[in-house]
C-alpha cells in the first residue's frame, strides 16, 4: 500500500476511472454501453493530447470487467503514473504503481491534498 500523496499541478493530466455506477449516476457514459466512453475516445487518442505528466487514477473497480480492467496496462504503456483507490483489493492491484485500500471518501481528500 502506498502512503504517497498525489501531487497535481497545472502540467498534470489526470484520467479518472470510477465504477460504472458512479459514472452512470453522474450522466457519464459507461464503458460497456453502446455509446461507451472509450468506444468513441480510445485511450491512445486521449493520451496523445497530454502535454505534461499523465496520471491514471482508478477508484472503486473490481479489476476484472473489461475493457475497463485493461486501462491500467494501457496507461502504463503510455507512461502514466498509476493509482488505485479501492475499498478492497482488486484483481489487478499488482499492476498499479500506487494502491490505497479504504473508503474513497476518506482516502481521496487526503490523497489530493484537500483535507
Buried (B, 14 or more C-beta within 10 A) or exposed (E): EEEEEBEBEEEBBBBBBBBBEBBEEEEEBBBBEEEBBBEEEEBEEBBEEBEEBBBBBBBBBEBEBEEBBBBBEBBBEBEBBBBBBBEEEBEBBEBBBBBBBBEBEEBBEEBBEEE
